Amino acid sequence: MTLRERADRIAKSIFSTLQTSPNADRAKEATDVIEKAIIDVVLEERQRCANIAVAHGTPDADRASKIAAAIRRAEDAEITGRAATQW
């Protein structure tokens, strides 16, 4: 399931709980906001994990540094992909 599908499912759940039926534009706006929030959390957690890996300077610190760099590259790719779908 993609993040967009998850965001859509969450939005529908919220609308159901609130017993409201928004028009298509409002539903899309809500899904957009939820999707952005999910992506922000994922990116923040990736960075947090990378920082923890680097902070725990083990004999394999170079590996931790490489993992952190890979996470940052994935984050950059995800942000670029999201920006591309916005336009």
CORGI-V682140 format. One record per residue. N is the residue number from 1. RES is the residue in one small letter. SS is DSSP state (helix for helix, strand for strand, loop for the rest). OMEGA is omega in whole degrees, -180 to 180 (* if undefined). Layout:
N:RES:SS:OMEGA / N:RES:SS:OMEGA
This chain:
1:m:loop:-180 / 2:t:loop:177 / 3:l:helix:179 / 4:r:helix:179 / 5:e:helix:178 / 6:r:helix:179 / 7:a:helix:179 / 8:d:helix:179 / 9:r:helix:178 / 10:i:helix:180 / 11:a:helix:179 / 12:k:helix:178 / 13:s:helix:178 / 14:i:helix:-180 / 15:f:helix:179 / 16:s:helix:179 / 17:t:helix:180 / 18:l:loop:-179 / 19:q:loop:179 / 20:t:loop:178 / 21:s:loop:-179 / 22:p:loop:175 / 23:n:loop:-175 / 24:a:helix:-180 / 25:d:helix:179 / 26:r:helix:179 / 27:a:helix:178 / 28:k:helix:178 / 29:e:helix:180 / 30:a:helix:179 / 31:t:helix:177 / 32:d:helix:-179 / 33:v:helix:-180 / 34:i:helix:179 / 35:e:helix:179 / 36:k:helix:179 / 37:a:helix:179 / 38:i:helix:-180 / 39:i:helix:179 / 40:d:helix:179 / 41:v:helix:179 / 42:v:helix:-179 / 43:l:helix:178 / 44:e:helix:-180 / 45:e:helix:175 / 46:r:helix:-179 / 47:q:helix:179 / 48:r:helix:179 / 49:c:helix:178 / 50:a:helix:180 / 51:n:helix:179 / 52:i:helix:-180 / 53:a:helix:-180 / 54:v:helix:-177 / 55:a:helix:180 / 56:h:loop:-176 / 57:g:loop:178 / 58:t:loop:175 / 59:p:loop:-180 / 60:d:loop:-177 / 61:a:helix:179 / 62:d:helix:178 / 63:r:helix:178 / 64:a:helix:179 / 65:s:helix:178 / 66:k:helix:178 / 67:i:helix:180 / 68:a:helix:179 / 69:a:helix:179 / 70:a:helix:178 / 71:i:helix:179 / 72:r:helix:178 / 73:r:helix:178 / 74:a:helix:178 / 75:e:helix:179 / 76:d:helix:179 / 77:a:helix:-180 / 78:e:helix:178 / 79:i:helix:179 / 80:t:helix:179 / 81:g:helix:180 / 82:r:helix:180 / 83:a:helix:-179 / 84:a:helix:-179 / 85:t:helix:180 / 86:q:helix:-176 / 87:w:loop:*
